[in-house]
């Protein structure tokens, strides 16, 4: 075996946002949840992780770089994912380059991993979900593992629970499973991203700072101290999962919105019921909820659903493009950018929604009349960092264009 070759694979994986929340583990090591959950996968064009994995006989240890900085791979979660994929590695033959790797070789070979998120890490936008899903998907392709995405999701779950849901597009269900070894705790696709393509998603990034209470710590404290969580997992979520699957399959937005908002609010109620209480939302989050609730009420039928993960950022799901354009007008009225902010860096992602909303520059935002459903509506300049317009998207893919790789094909080190 020539000792100078580097074999690489680059993958791109979306993030996902739960509409029926996962909060609480029944097994901390295997990351097994106390209830099922359902999420929507976001379009990777706007929110994704890109990961390049490389193998070479010249590598002396496993190494990883996240957003350009080297990080330690000694943590249990990374080790679990690496161990599980290595155990499933198969022979790899690249005739063109004269590379032959036998199943046995994988035990001795080291890998280099470089990962990049095109959105803030650890700010409540599920960056660890996209990250671990991408790591597992890319390693599986590099090592020629034969498992399907559902089986791979059970490995990604051991890195970050919600990562298992990023191995599919559209709407995804994570079955909590019953077995103690976690082999049936995996993700399945409910519907693909084309099934309900009317939906438009607007994310209000209220803060891209790291949160005070990590999800891992928060969940542990909730499981230990919240009676409400036990009631939620046993009585509430099983019924909601059935209703949510039904609403998604029937594209029933009224039911979908009701369930999504109720489940987000109950998740945050469970956080408040924890001892000591956990506060993930802030005043801006509460104002966004109020804006959505008042608008839905004034229309008589829901136009928008809101959901918040473990952080203050709002994920707003509009029933169609027309509703999304009106929603963006309202959001920009209440939360205009600071005077020194350019509209182009304030509304990211699918900017065509701005056009639908008749907004070309900041003058248009300043000229908005207040929404009719709120009397004497105040404005909160600068309280939102920026907005991302997106939609439901596809699952993970391999990127064949070598220019998108994050590692050098010669050295296997970051470019």
Backbone torsions as a table, in degrees:
resi	resn	phi	psi	omega
1	UNK	NA	117.5	178.0
2	UNK	-57.7	136.3	-170.8
3	UNK	-90.3	9.2	-173.1
4	UNK	-111.3	-7.6	-174.8
5	UNK	-72.3	155.3	172.3
6	UNK	-129.8	125.8	176.0
7	UNK	-108.8	131.0	-173.8
8	UNK	-129.9	152.6	171.8
9	UNK	-138.0	137.1	176.3
10	UNK	-121.3	132.4	-179.8
11	UNK	-129.7	159.8	177.0
12	UNK	-129.9	130.5	-175.6
13	UNK	-130.3	138.2	-178.4
14	UNK	-79.4	166.5	169.1
15	UNK	-95.7	171.6	179.5
16	UNK	-141.5	155.2	178.2
17	UNK	-124.7	126.4	-177.7
18	UNK	-74.8	136.6	172.4
19	UNK	-101.3	-25.3	163.6
20	UNK	-116.9	118.3	-163.5
21	UNK	-79.2	147.0	167.8
22	UNK	-99.1	119.7	175.2
23	UNK	-151.9	109.0	179.4
24	UNK	114.6	130.5	179.6
25	UNK	-110.7	144.7	171.3
26	UNK	-95.0	-15.6	174.6
27	UNK	-142.0	114.3	-174.9
28	UNK	-69.9	-36.9	-174.7
29	UNK	-73.3	-47.9	-178.1
30	UNK	-84.2	-6.3	-175.5
31	UNK	53.9	67.4	176.5
32	UNK	-107.8	128.5	-172.1
33	UNK	-84.0	163.9	177.5
34	UNK	-86.4	-9.6	177.0
35	UNK	-153.0	162.6	172.2
36	UNK	-66.7	161.3	172.8
37	UNK	-144.6	161.0	178.3
38	UNK	-133.1	137.5	-179.1
39	UNK	-133.8	166.3	171.1
40	UNK	-111.7	132.8	177.6
41	UNK	-83.3	135.1	-177.8
42	UNK	-94.8	148.8	-177.0
43	UNK	-56.4	118.7	-177.4
44	UNK	-63.5	-15.4	176.3
45	UNK	-61.3	-26.3	-175.9
46	UNK	-110.2	-31.8	179.5
47	UNK	-141.4	111.6	179.3
48	UNK	-159.4	168.7	170.3
49	UNK	-113.5	134.3	171.6
50	UNK	-108.7	131.0	-178.9
51	UNK	-132.6	131.0	171.8
52	UNK	-109.6	130.8	174.5
53	UNK	-118.5	139.6	-177.5
54	UNK	-134.0	150.3	175.2
55	UNK	-131.4	143.1	177.3
56	UNK	-158.9	143.5	176.6
57	UNK	-65.5	-14.7	-179.5
58	UNK	-83.4	-12.4	179.6
59	UNK	-73.6	133.4	-176.7
60	UNK	-97.4	-15.8	176.8
61	UNK	-157.1	163.3	174.3
62	UNK	-71.8	133.4	179.2
63	UNK	-137.5	152.5	179.4
64	UNK	-142.1	140.9	174.6
65	UNK	-121.5	128.1	177.8
66	UNK	-115.2	121.3	-177.2
67	UNK	50.1	40.0	174.1
68	UNK	91.3	-14.0	-178.6
69	UNK	-106.2	136.8	178.6
70	UNK	-72.1	135.8	178.1
71	UNK	-126.2	160.6	-178.1
72	UNK	-78.7	140.3	176.2
73	UNK	-100.0	10.7	-174.1
74	UNK	-74.6	-15.9	-178.9
75	UNK	-60.1	145.8	-178.1
76	UNK	-55.2	-37.0	-175.0
77	UNK	-67.8	-42.7	176.0
78	UNK	-65.1	-43.4	-178.5
79	UNK	-61.2	-40.7	178.2
80	UNK	-58.2	-48.1	-177.4
81	UNK	-64.1	-44.9	179.9
82	UNK	-62.7	-44.9	-178.9
83	UNK	-62.4	-46.3	-176.2
84	UNK	-65.0	-39.7	-180.0
85	UNK	-73.2	-41.3	177.8
86	UNK	-57.8	-36.9	-179.3
87	UNK	-65.9	-21.1	-177.6
88	UNK	-105.9	3.9	-177.7
89	UNK	-62.9	148.1	178.2
90	UNK	-124.4	176.5	178.5
91	UNK	-62.0	143.5	175.9
92	UNK	-126.2	128.1	177.7
93	UNK	-127.4	121.7	176.3
94	UNK	-117.4	90.4	-173.6
95	UNK	-59.3	-43.4	-176.5
96	UNK	-53.5	-41.9	-175.8
97	UNK	-103.2	3.5	177.8
98	UNK	66.6	33.0	179.8
99	UNK	-103.7	126.8	174.6
100	UNK	-127.8	119.8	177.3
101	UNK	-120.2	121.7	178.7
102	UNK	-88.8	161.1	179.6
103	UNK	-51.0	-40.6	-178.7
104	UNK	-66.1	-36.5	-177.1
105	UNK	-57.8	-32.6	-174.6
106	UNK	-60.3	-25.5	-179.7
107	UNK	-66.7	-30.2	-176.3
108	UNK	-98.6	-22.4	-175.5
109	UNK	-77.1	145.2	177.8
110	UNK	-104.1	156.1	-179.5
111	UNK	-119.8	151.7	169.3
112	UNK	-112.6	139.7	-176.8
113	UNK	-130.4	130.8	172.7
114	UNK	-127.9	132.4	-174.5
115	UNK	-132.8	141.3	-179.0
116	UNK	-138.1	127.8	175.2
117	UNK	-99.4	134.9	176.9
118	UNK	-91.8	28.5	178.5
119	UNK	-155.3	165.3	-174.0
120	UNK	-61.8	135.3	179.2
121	UNK	-80.4	139.3	173.4
122	UNK	57.4	35.6	178.5
123	UNK	-115.5	22.0	-179.6
124	UNK	83.8	22.7	174.1
125	UNK	-115.1	25.7	174.0
126	UNK	57.3	43.8	178.6
127	UNK	-70.4	-34.2	-179.9
128	UNK	-69.3	-29.4	177.8
129	UNK	-63.8	-51.6	179.8
130	UNK	-64.0	-38.8	-176.0
131	UNK	-63.2	-51.8	-178.3
132	UNK	-71.2	-34.5	177.2
133	UNK	-62.8	-41.6	-178.2
134	UNK	-68.4	-41.5	179.0
135	UNK	-58.4	-49.5	-177.2
136	UNK	-67.2	-43.3	-179.6
137	UNK	-61.9	-46.6	-178.0
138	UNK	-66.6	-44.5	179.0
139	UNK	-62.4	-38.9	179.4
140	UNK	-61.5	-39.9	179.3
141	UNK	-70.8	-41.4	179.9
142	UNK	-60.4	-42.4	-174.1
143	UNK	-94.8	7.2	175.9
144	UNK	58.5	36.1	176.2
145	UNK	-68.7	142.6	-172.7
146	UNK	-94.9	0.8	-175.7
147	UNK	-65.3	145.5	174.8
148	UNK	-79.5	173.7	-174.5
149	UNK	-63.0	-29.7	179.2
150	UNK	-67.4	-43.1	177.4
151	UNK	-66.3	-40.6	178.0
152	UNK	-63.4	-31.8	-178.2
153	UNK	-62.6	-31.1	179.2
154	UNK	-70.5	-23.3	175.3
155	UNK	-82.1	-45.9	178.9
156	UNK	-58.0	-35.2	178.1
157	UNK	-55.9	-32.1	-178.6
158	UNK	-77.0	-8.6	172.6
159	UNK	-91.5	-50.9	177.4
160	UNK	-151.2	128.6	-174.1
161	UNK	-48.5	-54.6	-174.8
162	UNK	-70.5	-9.0	177.2
163	UNK	-61.4	-29.8	-177.4
164	UNK	-61.7	-28.2	-177.9
165	UNK	-80.5	-9.6	179.8
166	UNK	-88.3	6.4	178.5
167	UNK	-90.5	4.4	176.4
168	UNK	-136.7	160.7	174.1
169	UNK	-95.3	-179.1	176.3
170	UNK	67.7	-133.4	176.2
171	UNK	-105.8	137.2	-171.0
172	UNK	-131.5	139.8	177.9
173	UNK	-112.6	131.0	172.6
174	UNK	-99.3	109.7	176.7
175	UNK	-74.5	124.9	-177.8
176	UNK	-61.7	-31.6	-179.6
177	UNK	79.6	165.9	-179.1
178	UNK	-119.2	-26.4	-173.4
179	UNK	-71.8	145.4	-179.1
180	UNK	-68.0	-27.4	-178.7
181	UNK	-83.1	-3.1	176.0
182	UNK	77.8	5.8	-174.2
183	UNK	-65.4	-21.1	178.7
184	UNK	-105.1	12.2	177.1
185	UNK	-97.4	89.6	-173.9
186	UNK	-148.0	173.0	-175.0
187	UNK	-98.2	145.6	174.0
188	UNK	-134.5	148.9	179.3
189	UNK	-78.8	131.9	176.0
190	UNK	-83.2	-54.8	173.8
191	UNK	-146.4	156.0	179.1
192	UNK	-83.0	178.2	-172.6
193	UNK	-69.7	-15.7	-179.2
194	UNK	-84.8	-17.6	-173.3
195	UNK	-60.3	-41.1	-176.1
196	UNK	-132.0	66.7	-172.1
197	UNK	-86.0	6.5	172.9
198	UNK	-71.9	-28.0	-171.1
199	UNK	-65.7	140.3	174.6
200	UNK	-125.9	137.9	-175.6
201	UNK	-116.5	127.7	176.0
202	UNK	-118.6	124.0	179.0
203	UNK	-104.2	127.0	174.1
204	UNK	-98.0	109.6	178.3
205	UNK	-85.0	102.2	-175.6
206	UNK	-82.6	-34.7	178.8
207	UNK	-154.8	133.5	176.1
208	UNK	-106.0	19.1	175.4
209	UNK	-77.6	155.1	175.1
210	UNK	-67.1	143.7	-176.3
211	UNK	-76.4	156.1	-177.5
212	UNK	-68.8	-43.1	180.0
213	UNK	-109.1	114.0	179.7
214	UNK	-65.0	156.3	-179.8
215	UNK	-58.8	-40.6	-177.4
216	UNK	-60.2	-49.0	179.4
217	UNK	-65.4	-46.2	-178.9
218	UNK	-56.7	-47.2	-179.6
219	UNK	-61.0	-44.1	-177.7
220	UNK	-59.9	-45.7	-178.3
221	UNK	-66.1	-36.8	178.7
222	UNK	-64.9	-46.5	-179.1
223	UNK	-59.6	-38.6	-177.4
224	UNK	-75.0	-28.0	-168.7
225	UNK	-124.0	-14.5	-173.0
226	UNK	-98.9	116.8	174.6
227	UNK	-72.2	-29.9	-180.0
228	UNK	-62.8	-37.1	179.6
229	UNK	-61.2	-42.2	-178.6
230	UNK	-61.8	-42.9	178.8
231	UNK	-64.0	-43.4	-179.5
232	UNK	-59.0	-50.9	-174.5
233	UNK	-65.7	-37.1	-174.0
234	UNK	-85.5	-44.7	-170.5
235	UNK	-101.2	-39.4	-168.7
236	UNK	-89.3	-53.6	-171.4
237	UNK	-62.0	-43.2	-178.8
238	UNK	-54.7	-39.2	178.6
239	UNK	-70.2	-42.6	-177.8
240	UNK	-63.4	-36.1	-179.3
241	UNK	-60.7	-45.1	-179.5
242	UNK	-63.1	-46.4	-179.0
243	UNK	-64.1	-38.9	-178.5
244	UNK	-68.5	-42.6	178.0
245	UNK	-59.9	-40.9	178.6
246	UNK	-62.0	-48.0	-178.6
247	UNK	-61.2	-40.9	-179.2
248	UNK	-67.5	-46.6	-177.5
249	UNK	-63.4	-34.9	-179.1
250	UNK	-91.1	2.1	-175.5
251	UNK	49.5	45.1	-178.1
252	UNK	-93.1	93.5	-171.4
253	UNK	-67.0	-37.1	-178.3
254	UNK	-58.9	-48.0	179.0
255	UNK	-67.0	-41.8	-179.8
256	UNK	-58.5	-46.0	-177.9
257	UNK	-65.5	-44.5	-179.3
258	UNK	-58.8	-47.4	-177.6
259	UNK	-67.4	-42.0	-177.7
260	UNK	-62.9	-48.7	-178.9
261	UNK	-65.3	-44.6	-178.5
262	UNK	-62.1	-40.2	-176.8
263	UNK	-72.5	-36.6	176.0
264	UNK	-62.1	-46.8	-178.8
265	UNK	-64.2	-36.3	178.9
266	UNK	-70.7	-36.4	176.3
267	UNK	-59.3	-44.6	179.7
268	UNK	-71.7	-27.0	174.2
269	UNK	-67.0	-38.8	177.3
270	UNK	-63.4	-38.5	176.9
271	UNK	-63.1	-40.1	177.6
272	UNK	-69.0	-28.3	-179.0
273	UNK	-80.5	-5.6	179.4
274	UNK	-78.1	152.2	179.0
275	UNK	-118.4	117.8	-7.3
276	UNK	-69.2	155.8	-175.8
277	UNK	-64.7	148.7	179.4
278	UNK	-111.0	129.7	179.4
279	UNK	-113.9	106.4	177.2
280	UNK	-96.7	-32.6	-179.4
281	UNK	-86.9	157.9	175.1
282	UNK	-127.2	-171.6	-176.3
283	UNK	-58.4	-37.8	-179.8
284	UNK	-66.1	-40.7	177.1
285	UNK	-57.5	-45.0	-178.5
286	UNK	-65.4	-36.3	178.5
287	UNK	-67.2	-35.4	179.0
288	UNK	-67.0	-40.8	176.7
289	UNK	-59.8	-46.0	-178.5
290	UNK	-61.5	-41.9	179.2
291	UNK	-60.8	-45.9	-179.1
292	UNK	-66.7	-45.5	-178.5
293	UNK	-61.5	-45.2	-177.8
294	UNK	-66.3	-38.7	179.1
295	UNK	-66.6	-47.6	179.2
296	UNK	-57.3	-42.3	-178.8
297	UNK	-65.3	-41.6	-176.7
298	UNK	-68.6	-26.7	-179.6
299	UNK	-84.4	-17.6	-179.4
300	UNK	82.9	-16.2	176.7
301	UNK	-144.0	142.8	-173.6
302	UNK	-60.7	132.0	175.7
303	UNK	-103.0	-24.8	-174.3
304	UNK	-146.4	143.9	171.9
305	UNK	-111.0	149.7	176.0
306	UNK	-125.1	150.3	174.4
307	UNK	-151.1	142.6	-179.2
308	UNK	-125.8	129.7	173.4
309	UNK	-86.1	-155.7	-176.9
310	UNK	-79.3	69.1	-179.2
311	UNK	176.3	174.1	-174.6
312	UNK	-84.6	-5.9	-174.9
313	UNK	-72.8	136.7	-179.1
314	UNK	-95.5	134.3	170.8
315	UNK	-110.6	115.3	-175.6
316	UNK	-110.9	126.6	-177.0
317	UNK	-112.5	112.3	-177.5
318	UNK	-91.9	148.2	-172.5
319	UNK	-67.3	-28.1	177.7
320	UNK	-162.8	-178.8	-176.1
321	UNK	-64.2	-37.0	-179.5
322	UNK	-62.6	-45.3	178.4
323	UNK	-66.0	-36.3	-179.8
324	UNK	-65.0	-39.6	179.5
325	UNK	-64.1	-42.2	179.0
326	UNK	-67.7	-38.4	178.7
327	UNK	-62.0	-44.4	-179.2
328	UNK	-62.9	-38.7	176.4
329	UNK	-58.9	-46.2	-179.0
330	UNK	-64.1	-45.3	-178.8
331	UNK	-62.6	-40.8	-179.8
332	UNK	-72.1	-26.6	174.2
333	UNK	-66.7	-51.8	-176.7
334	UNK	-70.8	-36.8	-173.2
335	UNK	-124.9	66.4	179.6
336	UNK	-69.1	155.4	179.7
337	UNK	-72.7	161.3	172.4
338	UNK	-59.6	153.3	-174.8
339	UNK	-56.9	-30.1	-177.2
340	UNK	-89.1	7.6	-178.0
341	UNK	-96.5	136.5	179.1
342	UNK	-87.6	137.4	-177.2
343	UNK	-56.7	-34.0	-178.9
344	UNK	-62.9	-29.9	179.2
345	UNK	-99.4	0.9	-179.8
346	UNK	-99.1	-31.6	175.9
347	UNK	-117.9	109.5	-175.7
348	UNK	-107.2	174.7	177.3
349	UNK	83.7	-131.9	-177.2
350	UNK	-79.4	94.8	-173.9
351	UNK	-76.7	-7.3	-179.6
352	UNK	-64.4	-20.5	178.1
353	UNK	-64.9	-33.4	177.5
354	UNK	-59.6	-43.4	-179.3
355	UNK	-63.2	-44.7	178.1
356	UNK	-58.3	-33.6	-177.9
357	UNK	-85.2	2.6	179.0
358	UNK	68.5	34.3	-177.8
359	UNK	-114.3	118.2	177.8
360	UNK	-108.2	-35.2	178.0
361	UNK	-151.1	-176.9	-175.3
362	UNK	-63.8	-25.6	178.7
363	UNK	-61.1	-38.9	179.0
364	UNK	-63.3	-38.5	179.9
365	UNK	-66.1	-44.3	-178.4
366	UNK	-64.2	-28.3	-176.0
367	UNK	-86.4	-2.8	-178.7
368	UNK	-59.1	136.3	169.5
369	UNK	-77.0	153.7	178.7
370	UNK	-64.4	145.0	176.9
371	UNK	-57.5	138.0	-172.7
372	UNK	-65.6	-24.0	-174.5
373	UNK	-78.3	-7.9	179.2
374	UNK	-126.2	121.4	178.9
375	UNK	-75.8	141.3	178.0
376	UNK	46.7	51.2	-175.6
377	UNK	-64.9	122.6	176.9
378	UNK	-77.5	165.4	176.2
379	UNK	-120.5	142.1	-175.4
380	UNK	-119.9	77.7	-175.6
381	UNK	-62.9	130.3	173.8
382	UNK	80.0	0.2	-178.3
383	UNK	-76.4	-20.4	174.5
384	UNK	-107.3	133.7	-179.2
385	UNK	-71.5	-46.8	175.9
386	UNK	-171.0	168.2	177.7
387	UNK	-114.1	148.0	173.3
388	UNK	-122.3	122.5	176.5
389	UNK	-97.9	126.9	-177.8
390	UNK	-148.8	-161.8	-176.1
391	UNK	-159.9	171.0	173.2
392	UNK	-60.8	143.1	-174.8
393	UNK	-134.7	-176.2	-175.1
394	UNK	-85.2	169.8	178.6
395	UNK	-80.4	-163.6	-175.1
396	UNK	-69.1	150.7	176.2
397	UNK	-139.1	157.6	171.5
398	UNK	-87.4	143.3	176.4
399	UNK	-105.4	117.1	-175.7
400	UNK	-88.5	-17.4	-179.5
401	UNK	-72.7	113.3	-174.0
402	UNK	-64.0	-21.8	-179.8
403	UNK	-68.2	-17.8	179.1
404	UNK	-87.3	-6.3	179.1
405	UNK	-67.9	146.1	-177.8
406	UNK	-95.2	-10.1	178.9
407	UNK	-115.3	152.6	179.5
408	UNK	-76.6	133.2	-179.8
409	UNK	-66.8	-18.8	179.6
410	UNK	-84.1	-45.9	-171.3
411	UNK	-107.5	-19.9	-174.9
412	UNK	72.8	16.1	177.3
413	UNK	-107.0	160.4	-179.0
414	UNK	-55.1	141.7	-179.9
415	UNK	-66.9	NA	NA
